[in-house]
Structure formats: structure tokens, C-alpha cells
């Protein structure tokens, strides 16, 4: 069923769960970043995408 056809309680419950999950994840990742020393931070920005599809999409 869709939210329009009367299943609003389930959609509202799932929406609230998603919001709470995002808030928990932000706190968790914020705590992880603060607890790591500056020299041992992961280098996620240095990853190079080898997918030609992604390269073409950015041009």
C-alpha cells in the first residue's frame, strides 16, 4: 500500500527510524573522527576511481 492509500502509520514509523539512524551515525562518525590522532586519519580522498562510467559523468 502507499502512503496515499492509508498505510501512513508504517511510512511514518520508517521515516522516523531513518531520521534516528542518520542522527546516530553522525554522532558515531563524529566521535570516531575526534578520537583518531591527526597522523593516522584514513586517506579516503586519495582514492582514484577506475570506472570509465564515473569519469564520463563528471565531464
Buried (B, 14 or more C-beta within 10 A) or exposed (E): EEEEEEEEEEEEEEEEEEEEEEEEEEEEEEEEEEEEEEEEEEEEEEEEEEEEEEEEEEE
